[in-house]
Amino acid sequence: MLFLWLKAFHVFFVIAWFAGIFYLPRIFVHHSLSTDSNTHERLDIMARKLYKFTLVIAHLAIFTGIALVVANHEYFLKQGWLHAKITLALGLFGFHFYCGNLAKKLARGENPHSTKFYRIINEAPVLVLLGIVILVIVRPF
């Protein structure tokens, strides 16, 4: 029963984390399109708060994921799909930190990338999510 509770919370935290990961780069798109300093300030606050909140959620997703593996380690450690999922999750965690660095640069008035770049990184996590869903549901290896 504990395993099912862990799984439910893990799925919840992953969904919440992805919601933030999808929205944070969208803030960057709007930031790069705007020329108004008041808008920049508001978007900087939104990005900072969203980043910090979703970082906590990311840690909870990772913690519950580790707890799931520990709870049934004999099974999970032999599963190739899980290793691939963990790799994608670590990549997503790195992407999250990268977005945090972008948010800091934008808040300092630096805009190192084009609007097109921000639009691309806004969509990139969809591919990671697709990969994770396929690995968990289909378990191809």
N, C-alpha and C positions, 0 to 999 in steps of 0.2 A: 504494500500500500504506500509506503514511504517513497518507493521508486516512482510510482505514478504521480505523486505530489511534486517530486523533484522535476519530473518530465514536464508537467503542466506549467510550473513556474519557469522552467528553462525556455519553453516555447513562448510564453508570455514575454520574458525579458528579451529574447531574440527579436520578436516582432516589434517591441518598443524601441530597441536599439536600431533596427532597420528604419523605423519611422524617422528617427533623428538623423540617421545617415543619409536618408533620401532628402530631407529638408535642409540640412546644413549647406550643402553645395548650392541649393536653390537660392539661399540667402546671398551667396557669393555672386550668382548671376544677377540678381537685382542690384547688388552693390556696384557691380561693374557697369551696369546700365545707367545708374543714377549719377547726376552731377550736383545734387543738392546736399549740402553739408548736414542738414537736419536729418535727412533720410539716411545718410551714411552713419550718423551717430546712432540712430534707432536700430539700424541693421547690425551695427557692431555689438550693441547690447543684446539683441536677439541671438546673434551667433555665439557670443560668449556664454550666455545662459543655457542655450541649447546644447552647446558642446559639453559644458560641465555636467548638466543633467544626464545626457546620454552616455557620458563617460562612466557615471555611477551605474547606469543600466547595463552598460557593456561589461563592467566588472561582475555584476550579478549574473548576467548570462554566462560568462565564463566560469564563475564559481559553481553555478548549478550544473553546467556541463561537466565540469571536473567531478562533482559529486555523483553524477550519473555514472561516469566511468568507474569511479572508486566503488560504487555500490555493486557493480557487476563486472569487475575488472577482468575476470577470467574470460568472459565472452568478448567484451569490447576491445581489449588489447589485441585480439587476433583478427579484427575486422579491418580490412584495407580501406573500405569506404569511410570509416571513422578517421583514419589517418589523413585522408584527403579532405574531409570536412574540417578537421582541426587546422590543416594548412590554410584553407580558405578563411576560417575564422581568424587566424593570426594575421592573415593579409588584410582582412577587414579592420582589425584592431590597429594595424599600421596605417591604414587609410584614414581611420578616425583621428589618429595623432597628426597625420599630414593635414587634415582639414582644420585641426586646432591651430597649427602653425600658419595656415593660410588666413584664418580668422584674425590672428594676431597681426599679421602683415597688413591686412586690409584696415584694421583699427589704427595702425600707425600711419595710414595714408599711402601705403605702398600697394600697388596693384600689379603683381608680377605676371599676370596672365590675361588673355583675352576673354571676352564673354563666351566665345565658342569653346574655349578650354573648360570654363566652369560648367557649361552645358554638358559637355562630354563626361566630366567627372560626376556630374549630377546623375547621369544615367548608368554609369559603370557598375554601381553596387547591385543593379538589377541582375546582372550576369552572375555575380557572386551568389545572390539569393537563389537564382535558378540552379546553380551548381550544388548548393547546399541541399535544396529540396530534392533534387534528383538523387544525390548521394544517400540521403536519409530514407527516402521512400522506396526508390528502386534498388538501392544497395548493389550497384553493378559489379562490385568486386569485394 
